[in-house]
């Protein structure tokens, strides 16, 4: 007979699912990646005007922060957690 292994978290389609369904780990990982990309932009593009910075920020950093927020928003709004 086979036994299923018990896990604390699982990454599925880029979303980190924990056993208590809290979004904390997902948010920390998204913020860590966004800060890394933001620092890379600051390091490599030293002379940016505001318009160019906004294009880079919206394209690379903001997209990482908004990643999979729809999945967690539904859980938090419904009041199930």
mmCIF file of the N, C-alpha and C atoms, coordinates in Angstrom:
data_MODEL
# 
_entry.id   MODEL 
# 
loop_
_atom_site.group_PDB 
_atom_site.id 
_atom_site.type_symbol 
_atom_site.label_atom_id 
_atom_site.label_alt_id 
_atom_site.label_comp_id 
_atom_site.label_asym_id 
_atom_site.label_entity_id 
_atom_site.label_seq_id 
_atom_site.pdbx_PDB_ins_code 
_atom_site.Cartn_x 
_atom_site.Cartn_y 
_atom_site.Cartn_z 
_atom_site.occupancy 
_atom_site.B_iso_or_equiv 
_atom_site.pdbx_formal_charge 
_atom_site.auth_seq_id 
_atom_site.auth_comp_id 
_atom_site.auth_asym_id 
_atom_site.auth_atom_id 
_atom_site.pdbx_PDB_model_num 
ATOM 1   N N  . UNK A 1 1  ? 0.830   -1.174 0.000   1.00 0.00 ? 1  UNK A N  1 
ATOM 2   C CA . UNK A 1 1  ? 0.000   0.000  0.000   1.00 0.00 ? 1  UNK A CA 1 
ATOM 3   C C  . UNK A 1 1  ? 0.883   1.250  0.000   1.00 0.00 ? 1  UNK A C  1 
ATOM 4   N N  . UNK A 1 2  ? 0.505   2.238  -0.776  1.00 0.00 ? 2  UNK A N  1 
ATOM 5   C CA . UNK A 1 2  ? 1.280   3.461  -0.880  1.00 0.00 ? 2  UNK A CA 1 
ATOM 6   C C  . UNK A 1 2  ? 0.795   4.500  0.125   1.00 0.00 ? 2  UNK A C  1 
ATOM 7   N N  . UNK A 1 3  ? 1.744   5.248  0.665   1.00 0.00 ? 3  UNK A N  1 
ATOM 8   C CA . UNK A 1 3  ? 1.406   6.345  1.574   1.00 0.00 ? 3  UNK A CA 1 
ATOM 9   C C  . UNK A 1 3  ? 1.811   7.660  0.919   1.00 0.00 ? 3  UNK A C  1 
ATOM 10  N N  . UNK A 1 4  ? 0.972   8.628  1.038   1.00 0.00 ? 4  UNK A N  1 
ATOM 11  C CA . UNK A 1 4  ? 1.294   9.944  0.517   1.00 0.00 ? 4  UNK A CA 1 
ATOM 12  C C  . UNK A 1 4  ? 2.175   10.684 1.507   1.00 0.00 ? 4  UNK A C  1 
ATOM 13  N N  . UNK A 1 5  ? 3.173   11.346 0.991   1.00 0.00 ? 5  UNK A N  1 
ATOM 14  C CA . UNK A 1 5  ? 4.064   12.124 1.843   1.00 0.00 ? 5  UNK A CA 1 
ATOM 15  C C  . UNK A 1 5  ? 3.380   13.432 2.232   1.00 0.00 ? 5  UNK A C  1 
ATOM 16  N N  . UNK A 1 6  ? 3.573   13.844 3.459   1.00 0.00 ? 6  UNK A N  1 
ATOM 17  C CA . UNK A 1 6  ? 3.002   15.097 3.934   1.00 0.00 ? 6  UNK A CA 1 
ATOM 18  C C  . UNK A 1 6  ? 4.008   16.220 3.664   1.00 0.00 ? 6  UNK A C  1 
ATOM 19  N N  . UNK A 1 7  ? 3.536   17.307 3.065   1.00 0.00 ? 7  UNK A N  1 
ATOM 20  C CA . UNK A 1 7  ? 4.414   18.424 2.735   1.00 0.00 ? 7  UNK A CA 1 
ATOM 21  C C  . UNK A 1 7  ? 3.875   19.704 3.370   1.00 0.00 ? 7  UNK A C  1 
ATOM 22  N N  . UNK A 1 8  ? 4.789   20.637 3.647   1.00 0.00 ? 8  UNK A N  1 
ATOM 23  C CA . UNK A 1 8  ? 4.389   21.910 4.226   1.00 0.00 ? 8  UNK A CA 1 
ATOM 24  C C  . UNK A 1 8  ? 4.033   22.936 3.156   1.00 0.00 ? 8  UNK A C  1 
ATOM 25  N N  . UNK A 1 9  ? 4.685   22.825 2.003   1.00 0.00 ? 9  UNK A N  1 
ATOM 26  C CA . UNK A 1 9  ? 4.380   23.752 0.918   1.00 0.00 ? 9  UNK A CA 1 
ATOM 27  C C  . UNK A 1 9  ? 4.648   23.093 -0.424  1.00 0.00 ? 9  UNK A C  1 
ATOM 28  N N  . UNK A 1 10 ? 3.983   23.623 -1.439  1.00 0.00 ? 10 UNK A N  1 
ATOM 29  C CA . UNK A 1 10 ? 4.109   23.096 -2.798  1.00 0.00 ? 10 UNK A CA 1 
ATOM 30  C C  . UNK A 1 10 ? 4.036   24.266 -3.762  1.00 0.00 ? 10 UNK A C  1 
ATOM 31  N N  . UNK A 1 11 ? 4.903   24.282 -4.754  1.00 0.00 ? 11 UNK A N  1 
ATOM 32  C CA . UNK A 1 11 ? 4.878   25.311 -5.779  1.00 0.00 ? 11 UNK A CA 1 
ATOM 33  C C  . UNK A 1 11 ? 4.173   24.750 -7.000  1.00 0.00 ? 11 UNK A C  1 
ATOM 34  N N  . UNK A 1 12 ? 3.064   25.382 -7.380  1.00 0.00 ? 12 UNK A N  1 
ATOM 35  C CA . UNK A 1 12 ? 2.269   24.906 -8.504  1.00 0.00 ? 12 UNK A CA 1 
ATOM 36  C C  . UNK A 1 12 ? 1.927   26.099 -9.397  1.00 0.00 ? 12 UNK A C  1 
ATOM 37  N N  . UNK A 1 13 ? 2.336   26.043 -10.655 1.00 0.00 ? 13 UNK A N  1 
ATOM 38  C CA . UNK A 1 13 ? 2.130   27.117 -11.620 1.00 0.00 ? 13 UNK A CA 1 
ATOM 39  C C  . UNK A 1 13 ? 2.684   28.448 -11.128 1.00 0.00 ? 13 UNK A C  1 
ATOM 40  N N  . UNK A 1 14 ? 3.793   28.404 -10.417 1.00 0.00 ? 14 UNK A N  1 
ATOM 41  C CA . UNK A 1 14 ? 4.438   29.612 -9.932  1.00 0.00 ? 14 UNK A CA 1 
ATOM 42  C C  . UNK A 1 14 ? 3.868   30.171 -8.644  1.00 0.00 ? 14 UNK A C  1 
ATOM 43  N N  . UNK A 1 15 ? 2.848   29.527 -8.088  1.00 0.00 ? 15 UNK A N  1 
ATOM 44  C CA . UNK A 1 15 ? 2.231   29.973 -6.841  1.00 0.00 ? 15 UNK A CA 1 
ATOM 45  C C  . UNK A 1 15 ? 2.643   29.017 -5.737  1.00 0.00 ? 15 UNK A C  1 
ATOM 46  N N  . UNK A 1 16 ? 3.115   29.567 -4.630  1.00 0.00 ? 16 UNK A N  1 
ATOM 47  C CA . UNK A 1 16 ? 3.522   28.747 -3.496  1.00 0.00 ? 16 UNK A CA 1 
ATOM 48  C C  . UNK A 1 16 ? 2.307   28.510 -2.606  1.00 0.00 ? 16 UNK A C  1 
ATOM 49  N N  . UNK A 1 17 ? 1.916   27.258 -2.489  1.00 0.00 ? 17 UNK A N  1 
ATOM 50  C CA . UNK A 1 17 ? 0.786   26.879 -1.651  1.00 0.00 ? 17 UNK A CA 1 
ATOM 51  C C  . UNK A 1 17 ? 1.313   26.266 -0.367  1.00 0.00 ? 17 UNK A C  1 
ATOM 52  N N  . UNK A 1 18 ? 0.902   26.805 0.775   1.00 0.00 ? 18 UNK A N  1 
ATOM 53  C CA . UNK A 1 18 ? 1.312   26.255 2.067   1.00 0.00 ? 18 UNK A CA 1 
ATOM 54  C C  . UNK A 1 18 ? 0.163   25.468 2.662   1.00 0.00 ? 18 UNK A C  1 
ATOM 55  N N  . UNK A 1 19 ? 0.472   24.679 3.678   1.00 0.00 ? 19 UNK A N  1 
ATOM 56  C CA . UNK A 1 19 ? -0.566  23.844 4.275   1.00 0.00 ? 19 UNK A CA 1 
ATOM 57  C C  . UNK A 1 19 ? -1.647  24.655 4.989   1.00 0.00 ? 19 UNK A C  1 
ATOM 58  N N  . UNK A 1 20 ? -1.340  25.893 5.409   1.00 0.00 ? 20 UNK A N  1 
ATOM 59  C CA . UNK A 1 20 ? -2.354  26.722 6.055   1.00 0.00 ? 20 UNK A CA 1 
ATOM 60  C C  . UNK A 1 20 ? -2.968  27.759 5.106   1.00 0.00 ? 20 UNK A C  1 
ATOM 61  N N  . UNK A 1 21 ? -2.585  27.737 3.825   1.00 0.00 ? 21 UNK A N  1 
ATOM 62  C CA . UNK A 1 21 ? -3.097  28.611 2.767   1.00 0.00 ? 21 UNK A CA 1 
ATOM 63  C C  . UNK A 1 21 ? -2.881  30.092 3.056   1.00 0.00 ? 21 UNK A C  1 
ATOM 64  N N  . UNK A 1 22 ? -1.808  30.439 3.716   1.00 0.00 ? 22 UNK A N  1 
ATOM 65  C CA . UNK A 1 22 ? -1.460  31.841 3.951   1.00 0.00 ? 22 UNK A CA 1 
ATOM 66  C C  . UNK A 1 22 ? -0.597  32.336 2.795   1.00 0.00 ? 22 UNK A C  1 
ATOM 67  N N  . UNK A 1 23 ? -0.691  33.614 2.495   1.00 0.00 ? 23 UNK A N  1 
ATOM 68  C CA . UNK A 1 23 ? 0.017   34.183 1.352   1.00 0.00 ? 23 UNK A CA 1 
ATOM 69  C C  . UNK A 1 23 ? 1.390   34.725 1.717   1.00 0.00 ? 23 UNK A C  1 
ATOM 70  N N  . UNK A 1 24 ? 1.820   34.610 2.943   1.00 0.00 ? 24 UNK A N  1 
ATOM 71  C CA . UNK A 1 24 ? 3.067   35.204 3.396   1.00 0.00 ? 24 UNK A CA 1 
ATOM 72  C C  . UNK A 1 24 ? 4.284   34.749 2.627   1.00 0.00 ? 24 UNK A C  1 
ATOM 73  N N  . UNK A 1 25 ? 4.431   33.482 2.420   1.00 0.00 ? 25 UNK A N  1 
ATOM 74  C CA . UNK A 1 25 ? 5.605   32.949 1.701   1.00 0.00 ? 25 UNK A CA 1 
ATOM 75  C C  . UNK A 1 25 ? 5.604   33.405 0.253   1.00 0.00 ? 25 UNK A C  1 
ATOM 76  N N  . UNK A 1 26 ? 4.444   33.398 -0.385  1.00 0.00 ? 26 UNK A N  1 
ATOM 77  C CA . UNK A 1 26 ? 4.322   33.850 -1.766  1.00 0.00 ? 26 UNK A CA 1 
ATOM 78  C C  . UNK A 1 26 ? 4.704   35.327 -1.872  1.00 0.00 ? 26 UNK A C  1 
ATOM 79  N N  . UNK A 1 27 ? 4.246   36.139 -0.942  1.00 0.00 ? 27 UNK A N  1 
ATOM 80  C CA . UNK A 1 27 ? 4.554   37.580 -0.957  1.00 0.00 ? 27 UNK A CA 1 
ATOM 81  C C  . UNK A 1 27 ? 6.031   37.835 -0.724  1.00 0.00 ? 27 UNK A C  1 
ATOM 82  N N  . UNK A 1 28 ? 6.644   37.102 0.198   1.00 0.00 ? 28 UNK A N  1 
ATOM 83  C CA . UNK A 1 28 ? 8.074   37.271 0.459   1.00 0.00 ? 28 UNK A CA 1 
ATOM 84  C C  . UNK A 1 28 ? 8.902   36.922 -0.759  1.00 0.00 ? 28 UNK A C  1 
ATOM 85  N N  . UNK A 1 29 ? 8.567   35.836 -1.428  1.00 0.00 ? 29 UNK A N  1 
ATOM 86  C CA . UNK A 1 29 ? 9.316   35.422 -2.618  1.00 0.00 ? 29 UNK A CA 1 
ATOM 87  C C  . UNK A 1 29 ? 9.137   36.421 -3.760  1.00 0.00 ? 29 UNK A C  1 
ATOM 88  N N  . UNK A 1 30 ? 7.917   36.920 -3.945  1.00 0.00 ? 30 UNK A N  1 
ATOM 89  C CA . UNK A 1 30 ? 7.674   37.904 -4.998  1.00 0.00 ? 30 UNK A CA 1 
ATOM 90  C C  . UNK A 1 30 ? 8.431   39.195 -4.706  1.00 0.00 ? 30 UNK A C  1 
ATOM 91  N N  . UNK A 1 31 ? 8.438   39.631 -3.453  1.00 0.00 ? 31 UNK A N  1 
ATOM 92  C CA . UNK A 1 31 ? 9.151   40.849 -3.077  1.00 0.00 ? 31 UNK A CA 1 
ATOM 93  C C  . UNK A 1 31 ? 10.656  40.668 -3.239  1.00 0.00 ? 31 UNK A C  1 
ATOM 94  N N  . UNK A 1 32 ? 11.168  39.495 -2.889  1.00 0.00 ? 32 UNK A N  1 
ATOM 95  C CA . UNK A 1 32 ? 12.600  39.228 -3.028  1.00 0.00 ? 32 UNK A CA 1 
ATOM 96  C C  . UNK A 1 32 ? 13.029  39.310 -4.494  1.00 0.00 ? 32 UNK A C  1 
ATOM 97  N N  . UNK A 1 33 ? 12.245  38.718 -5.377  1.00 0.00 ? 33 UNK A N  1 
ATOM 98  C CA . UNK A 1 33 ? 12.564  38.764 -6.803  1.00 0.00 ? 33 UNK A CA 1 
ATOM 99  C C  . UNK A 1 33 ? 12.460  40.181 -7.347  1.00 0.00 ? 33 UNK A C  1 
ATOM 100 N N  . UNK A 1 34 ? 11.443  40.926 -6.916  1.00 0.00 ? 34 UNK A N  1 
ATOM 101 C CA . UNK A 1 34 ? 11.251  42.293 -7.399  1.00 0.00 ? 34 UNK A CA 1 
ATOM 102 C C  . UNK A 1 34 ? 12.392  43.197 -6.949  1.00 0.00 ? 34 UNK A C  1 
ATOM 103 N N  . UNK A 1 35 ? 12.849  43.054 -5.717  1.00 0.00 ? 35 UNK A N  1 
ATOM 104 C CA . UNK A 1 35 ? 13.966  43.863 -5.218  1.00 0.00 ? 35 UNK A CA 1 
ATOM 105 C C  . UNK A 1 35 ? 15.242  43.539 -5.991  1.00 0.00 ? 35 UNK A C  1 
ATOM 106 N N  . UNK A 1 36 ? 15.430  42.280 -6.305  1.00 0.00 ? 36 UNK A N  1 
ATOM 107 C CA . UNK A 1 36 ? 16.612  41.876 -7.069  1.00 0.00 ? 36 UNK A CA 1 
ATOM 108 C C  . UNK A 1 36 ? 16.611  42.523 -8.455  1.00 0.00 ? 36 UNK A C  1 
ATOM 109 N N  . UNK A 1 37 ? 15.463  42.525 -9.119  1.00 0.00 ? 37 UNK A N  1 
ATOM 110 C CA . UNK A 1 37 ? 15.362  43.137 -10.444 1.00 0.00 ? 37 UNK A CA 1 
ATOM 111 C C  . UNK A 1 37 ? 15.503  44.655 -10.339 1.00 0.00 ? 37 UNK A C  1 
ATOM 112 N N  . UNK A 1 38 ? 14.895  45.251 -9.314  1.00 0.00 ? 38 UNK A N  1 
ATOM 113 C CA . UNK A 1 38 ? 15.006  46.697 -9.113  1.00 0.00 ? 38 UNK A CA 1 
ATOM 114 C C  . UNK A 1 38 ? 16.457  47.122 -8.920  1.00 0.00 ? 38 UNK A C  1 
ATOM 115 N N  . UNK A 1 39 ? 17.206  46.378 -8.131  1.00 0.00 ? 39 UNK A N  1 
ATOM 116 C CA . UNK A 1 39 ? 18.623  46.689 -7.923  1.00 0.00 ? 39 UNK A CA 1 
ATOM 117 C C  . UNK A 1 39 ? 19.428  46.528 -9.204  1.00 0.00 ? 39 UNK A C  1 
ATOM 118 N N  . UNK A 1 40 ? 19.084  45.546 -9.997  1.00 0.00 ? 40 UNK A N  1 
ATOM 119 C CA . UNK A 1 40 ? 19.764  45.357 -11.279 1.00 0.00 ? 40 UNK A CA 1 
ATOM 120 C C  . UNK A 1 40 ? 19.514  46.546 -12.198 1.00 0.00 ? 40 UNK A C  1 
ATOM 121 N N  . UNK A 1 41 ? 18.276  47.034 -12.231 1.00 0.00 ? 41 UNK A N  1 
ATOM 122 C CA . UNK A 1 41 ? 17.950  48.208 -13.044 1.00 0.00 ? 41 UNK A CA 1 
ATOM 123 C C  . UNK A 1 41 ? 18.744  49.415 -12.560 1.00 0.00 ? 41 UNK A C  1 
ATOM 124 N N  . UNK A 1 42 ? 18.782  49.629 -11.244 1.00 0.00 ? 42 UNK A N  1 
ATOM 125 C CA . UNK A 1 42 ? 19.513  50.773 -10.701 1.00 0.00 ? 42 UNK A CA 1 
ATOM 126 C C  . UNK A 1 42 ? 21.007  50.683 -10.999 1.00 0.00 ? 42 UNK A C  1 
ATOM 127 N N  . UNK A 1 43 ? 21.552  49.468 -10.956 1.00 0.00 ? 43 UNK A N  1 
ATOM 128 C CA . UNK A 1 43 ? 22.982  49.283 -11.171 1.00 0.00 ? 43 UNK A CA 1 
ATOM 129 C C  . UNK A 1 43 ? 23.375  49.506 -12.641 1.00 0.00 ? 43 UNK A C  1 
ATOM 130 N N  . UNK A 1 44 ? 22.558  49.019 -13.566 1.00 0.00 ? 44 UNK A N  1 
ATOM 131 C CA . UNK A 1 44 ? 22.941  49.065 -14.973 1.00 0.00 ? 44 UNK A CA 1 
ATOM 132 C C  . UNK A 1 44 ? 22.476  50.316 -15.703 1.00 0.00 ? 44 UNK A C  1 
ATOM 133 N N  . UNK A 1 45 ? 21.433  50.949 -15.213 1.00 0.00 ? 45 UNK A N  1 
ATOM 134 C CA . UNK A 1 45 ? 20.914  52.157 -15.851 1.00 0.00 ? 45 UNK A CA 1 
ATOM 135 C C  . UNK A 1 45 ? 21.094  53.318 -14.878 1.00 0.00 ? 45 UNK A C  1 
ATOM 136 N N  . UNK A 1 46 ? 22.265  53.924 -14.907 1.00 0.00 ? 46 UNK A N  1 
ATOM 137 C CA . UNK A 1 46 ? 22.572  54.962 -13.924 1.00 0.00 ? 46 UNK A CA 1 
ATOM 138 C C  . UNK A 1 46 ? 21.926  56.301 -14.266 1.00 0.00 ? 46 UNK A C  1 
ATOM 139 N N  . UNK A 1 47 ? 21.749  56.589 -15.530 1.00 0.00 ? 47 UNK A N  1 
ATOM 140 C CA . UNK A 1 47 ? 21.153  57.865 -15.937 1.00 0.00 ? 47 UNK A CA 1 
ATOM 141 C C  . UNK A 1 47 ? 19.819  57.611 -16.621 1.00 0.00 ? 47 UNK A C  1 
ATOM 142 N N  . UNK A 1 48 ? 18.772  57.610 -15.835 1.00 0.00 ? 48 UNK A N  1 
ATOM 143 C CA . UNK A 1 48 ? 17.428  57.398 -16.368 1.00 0.00 ? 48 UNK A CA 1 
ATOM 144 C C  . UNK A 1 48 ? 16.559  58.600 -16.046 1.00 0.00 ? 48 UNK A C  1 
ATOM 145 N N  . UNK A 1 49 ? 15.785  59.034 -17.027 1.00 0.00 ? 49 UNK A N  1 
ATOM 146 C CA . UNK A 1 49 ? 14.784  60.032 -16.705 1.00 0.00 ? 49 UNK A CA 1 
ATOM 147 C C  . UNK A 1 49 ? 13.549  59.312 -16.148 1.00 0.00 ? 49 UNK A C  1 
ATOM 148 N N  . UNK A 1 50 ? 12.605  60.080 -15.674 1.00 0.00 ? 50 UNK A N  1 
ATOM 149 C CA . UNK A 1 50 ? 11.445  59.494 -15.000 1.00 0.00 ? 50 UNK A CA 1 
ATOM 150 C C  . UNK A 1 50 ? 10.631  58.595 -15.935 1.00 0.00 ? 50 UNK A C  1 
ATOM 151 N N  . UNK A 1 51 ? 10.455  59.008 -17.166 1.00 0.00 ? 51 UNK A N  1 
ATOM 152 C CA . UNK A 1 51 ? 9.658   58.228 -18.115 1.00 0.00 ? 51 UNK A CA 1 
ATOM 153 C C  . UNK A 1 51 ? 10.304  56.875 -18.415 1.00 0.00 ? 51 UNK A C  1 
ATOM 154 N N  . UNK A 1 52 ? 11.599  56.877 -18.628 1.00 0.00 ? 52 UNK A N  1 
ATOM 155 C CA . UNK A 1 52 ? 12.301  55.620 -18.919 1.00 0.00 ? 52 UNK A CA 1 
ATOM 156 C C  . UNK A 1 52 ? 12.285  54.693 -17.706 1.00 0.00 ? 52 UNK A C  1 
ATOM 157 N N  . UNK A 1 53 ? 12.456  55.281 -16.508 1.00 0.00 ? 53 UNK A N  1 
ATOM 158 C CA . UNK A 1 53 ? 12.411  54.466 -15.297 1.00 0.00 ? 53 UNK A CA 1 
ATOM 159 C C  . UNK A 1 53 ? 11.034  53.832 -15.119 1.00 0.00 ? 53 UNK A C  1 
ATOM 160 N N  . UNK A 1 54 ? 9.983   54.590 -15.359 1.00 0.00 ? 54 UNK A N  1 
ATOM 161 C CA . UNK A 1 54 ? 8.629   54.045 -15.210 1.00 0.00 ? 54 UNK A CA 1 
ATOM 162 C C  . UNK A 1 54 ? 8.371   52.899 -16.179 1.00 0.00 ? 54 UNK A C  1 
ATOM 163 N N  . UNK A 1 55 ? 8.888   53.016 -17.385 1.00 0.00 ? 55 UNK A N  1 
ATOM 164 C CA . UNK A 1 55 ? 8.721   51.928 -18.361 1.00 0.00 ? 55 UNK A CA 1 
ATOM 165 C C  . UNK A 1 55 ? 9.403   50.663 -17.860 1.00 0.00 ? 55 UNK A C  1 
ATOM 166 N N  . UNK A 1 56 ? 10.640  50.786 -17.382 1.00 0.00 ? 56 UNK A N  1 
ATOM 167 C CA . UNK A 1 56 ? 11.360  49.619 -16.866 1.00 0.00 ? 56 UNK A CA 1 
ATOM 168 C C  . UNK A 1 56 ? 10.691  49.061 -15.612 1.00 0.00 ? 56 UNK A C  1 
ATOM 169 N N  . UNK A 1 57 ? 10.285  49.951 -14.715 1.00 0.00 ? 57 UNK A N  1 
ATOM 170 C CA . UNK A 1 57 ? 9.649   49.509 -13.461 1.00 0.00 ? 57 UNK A CA 1 
ATOM 171 C C  . UNK A 1 57 ? 8.352   48.765 -13.742 1.00 0.00 ? 57 UNK A C  1 
ATOM 172 N N  . UNK A 1 58 ? 7.501   49.346 -14.584 1.00 0.00 ? 58 UNK A N  1 
ATOM 173 C CA . UNK A 1 58 ? 6.209   48.710 -14.877 1.00 0.00 ? 58 UNK A CA 1 
ATOM 174 C C  . UNK A 1 58 ? 6.384   47.405 -15.641 1.00 0.00 ? 58 UNK A C  1 
ATOM 175 N N  . UNK A 1 59 ? 7.407   47.329 -16.461 1.00 0.00 ? 59 UNK A N  1 
ATOM 176 C CA . UNK A 1 59 ? 7.617   46.126 -17.260 1.00 0.00 ? 59 UNK A CA 1 
ATOM 177 C C  . UNK A 1 59 ? 8.194   44.969 -16.455 1.00 0.00 ? 59 UNK A C  1 
ATOM 178 N N  . UNK A 1 60 ? 9.138   45.276 -15.573 1.00 0.00 ? 60 UNK A N  1 
ATOM 179 C CA . UNK A 1 60 ? 9.871   44.199 -14.904 1.00 0.00 ? 60 UNK A CA 1 
ATOM 180 C C  . UNK A 1 60 ? 9.552   44.048 -13.422 1.00 0.00 ? 60 UNK A C  1 
ATOM 181 N N  . UNK A 1 61 ? 9.538   45.117 -12.675 1.00 0.00 ? 61 UNK A N  1 
ATOM 182 C CA . UNK A 1 61 ? 9.373   45.020 -11.225 1.00 0.00 ? 61 UNK A CA 1 
ATOM 183 C C  . UNK A 1 61 ? 7.898   44.834 -10.847 1.00 0.00 ? 61 UNK A C  1 
ATOM 184 N N  . UNK A 1 62 ? 7.039   45.683 -11.371 1.00 0.00 ? 62 UNK A N  1 
ATOM 185 C CA . UNK A 1 62 ? 5.628   45.618 -11.009 1.00 0.00 ? 62 UNK A CA 1 
ATOM 186 C C  . UNK A 1 62 ? 4.987   44.296 -11.415 1.00 0.00 ? 62 UNK A C  1 
ATOM 187 N N  . UNK A 1 63 ? 5.386   43.768 -12.537 1.00 0.00 ? 63 UNK A N  1 
ATOM 188 C CA . UNK A 1 63 ? 4.814   42.491 -12.977 1.00 0.00 ? 63 UNK A CA 1 
ATOM 189 C C  . UNK A 1 63 ? 5.155   41.367 -11.997 1.00 0.00 ? 63 UNK A C  1 
ATOM 190 N N  . UNK A 1 64 ? 6.335   41.421 -11.393 1.00 0.00 ? 64 UNK A N  1 
ATOM 191 C CA . UNK A 1 64 ? 6.704   40.414 -10.395 1.00 0.00 ? 64 UNK A CA 1 
ATOM 192 C C  . UNK A 1 64 ? 5.883   40.569 -9.117  1.00 0.00 ? 64 UNK A C  1 
ATOM 193 N N  . UNK A 1 65 ? 5.614   41.802 -8.740  1.00 0.00 ? 65 UNK A N  1 
ATOM 194 C CA . UNK A 1 65 ? 4.836   42.038 -7.522  1.00 0.00 ? 65 UNK A CA 1 
ATOM 195 C C  . UNK A 1 65 ? 3.366   41.651 -7.706  1.00 0.00 ? 65 UNK A C  1 
ATOM 196 N N  . UNK A 1 66 ? 2.868   41.775 -8.912  1.00 0.00 ? 66 UNK A N  1 
ATOM 197 C CA . UNK A 1 66 ? 1.473   41.435 -9.175  1.00 0.00 ? 66 UNK A CA 1 
ATOM 198 C C  . UNK A 1 66 ? 1.273   39.961 -9.514  1.00 0.00 ? 66 UNK A C  1 
ATOM 199 N N  . UNK A 1 67 ? 2.353   39.224 -9.567  1.00 0.00 ? 67 UNK A N  1 
ATOM 200 C CA . UNK A 1 67 ? 2.288   37.812 -9.931  1.00 0.00 ? 67 UNK A CA 1 
ATOM 201 C C  . UNK A 1 67 ? 1.402   37.028 -8.967  1.00 0.00 ? 67 UNK A C  1 
ATOM 202 N N  . UNK A 1 68 ? 0.415   36.378 -9.487  1.00 0.00 ? 68 UNK A N  1 
ATOM 203 C CA . UNK A 1 68 ? -0.504  35.477 -8.776  1.00 0.00 ? 68 UNK A CA 1 
ATOM 204 C C  . UNK A 1 68 ? -1.267  36.131 -7.632  1.00 0.00 ? 68 UNK A C  1 
ATOM 205 N N  . UNK A 1 69 ? -1.415  37.446 -7.649  1.00 0.00 ? 69 UNK A N  1 
ATOM 206 C CA . UNK A 1 69 ? -2.182  38.101 -6.601  1.00 0.00 ? 69 UNK A CA 1 
ATOM 207 C C  . UNK A 1 69 ? -3.671  37.752 -6.711  1.00 0.00 ? 69 UNK A C  1 
ATOM 208 N N  . UNK A 1 70 ? -4.126  37.441 -7.906  1.00 0.00 ? 70 UNK A N  1 
ATOM 209 C CA . UNK A 1 70 ? -5.529  37.100 -8.083  1.00 0.00 ? 70 UNK A CA 1 
ATOM 210 C C  . UNK A 1 70 ? -5.901  35.833 -7.327  1.00 0.00 ? 70 UNK A C  1 
ATOM 211 N N  . UNK A 1 71 ? -5.010  34.880 -7.282  1.00 0.00 ? 71 UNK A N  1 
ATOM 212 C CA . UNK A 1 71 ? -5.301  33.627 -6.577  1.00 0.00 ? 71 UNK A CA 1 
ATOM 213 C C  . UNK A 1 71 ? -5.447  33.866 -5.082  1.00 0.00 ? 71 UNK A C  1 
ATOM 214 N N  . UNK A 1 72 ? -4.564  34.672 -4.501  1.00 0.00 ? 72 UNK A N  1 
ATOM 215 C CA . UNK A 1 72 ? -4.628  34.935 -3.059  1.00 0.00 ? 72 UNK A CA 1 
ATOM 216 C C  . UNK A 1 72 ? -5.738  35.904 -2.723  1.00 0.00 ? 72 UNK A C  1 
ATOM 217 N N  . UNK A 1 73 ? -6.044  36.849 -3.600  1.00 0.00 ? 73 UNK A N  1 
ATOM 218 C CA . UNK A 1 73 ? -7.078  37.847 -3.312  1.00 0.00 ? 73 UNK A CA 1 
ATOM 219 C C  . UNK A 1 73 ? -8.440  37.176 -3.130  1.00 0.00 ? 73 UNK A C  1 
ATOM 220 N N  . UNK A 1 74 ? -8.725  36.182 -3.939  1.00 0.00 ? 74 UNK A N  1 
ATOM 221 C CA . UNK A 1 74 ? -9.999  35.474 -3.820  1.00 0.00 ? 74 UNK A CA 1 
ATOM 222 C C  . UNK A 1 74 ? -10.154 34.772 -2.483  1.00 0.00 ? 74 UNK A C  1 
ATOM 223 N N  . UNK A 1 75 ? -9.079  34.215 -1.974  1.00 0.00 ? 75 UNK A N  1 
ATOM 224 C CA . UNK A 1 75 ? -9.140  33.547 -0.679  1.00 0.00 ? 75 UNK A CA 1 
ATOM 225 C C  . UNK A 1 75 ? -9.334  34.532 0.473   1.00 0.00 ? 75 UNK A C  1 
ATOM 226 N N  . UNK A 1 76 ? -8.679  35.674 0.389   1.00 0.00 ? 76 UNK A N  1 
ATOM 227 C CA . UNK A 1 76 ? -8.742  36.632 1.469   1.00 0.00 ? 76 UNK A CA 1 
ATOM 228 C C  . UNK A 1 76 ? -10.064 37.395 1.512   1.00 0.00 ? 76 UNK A C  1 
ATOM 229 N N  . UNK A 1 77 ? -10.655 37.682 0.342   1.00 0.00 ? 77 UNK A N  1 
ATOM 230 C CA . UNK A 1 77 ? -11.906 38.418 0.291   1.00 0.00 ? 77 UNK A CA 1 
ATOM 231 C C  . UNK A 1 77 ? -13.077 37.570 0.754   1.00 0.00 ? 77 UNK A C  1 
ATOM 232 N N  . UNK A 1 78 ? -13.049 36.303 0.435   1.00 0.00 ? 78 UNK A N  1 
ATOM 233 C CA . UNK A 1 78 ? -14.192 35.454 0.764   1.00 0.00 ? 78 UNK A CA 1 
ATOM 234 C C  . UNK A 1 78 ? -14.320 35.207 2.270   1.00 0.00 ? 78 UNK A C  1 
ATOM 235 N N  . UNK A 1 79 ? -13.294 35.501 3.039   1.00 0.00 ? 79 UNK A N  1 
ATOM 236 C CA . UNK A 1 79 ? -13.376 35.343 4.487   1.00 0.00 ? 79 UNK A CA 1 
ATOM 237 C C  . UNK A 1 79 ? -13.202 33.913 4.940   1.00 0.00 ? 79 UNK A C  1 
ATOM 238 N N  . UNK A 1 80 ? -12.745 33.034 4.081   1.00 0.00 ? 80 UNK A N  1 
ATOM 239 C CA . UNK A 1 80 ? -12.565 31.636 4.454   1.00 0.00 ? 80 UNK A CA 1 
ATOM 240 C C  . UNK A 1 80 ? -11.337 31.437 5.304   1.00 0.00 ? 80 UNK A C  1 
ATOM 241 N N  . UNK A 1 81 ? -10.404 32.387 5.230   1.00 0.00 ? 81 UNK A N  1 
ATOM 242 C CA . UNK A 1 81 ? -9.177  32.235 6.011   1.00 0.00 ? 81 UNK A CA 1 
ATOM 243 C C  . UNK A 1 81 ? -9.212  33.185 7.175   1.00 0.00 ? 81 UNK A C  1 
# 
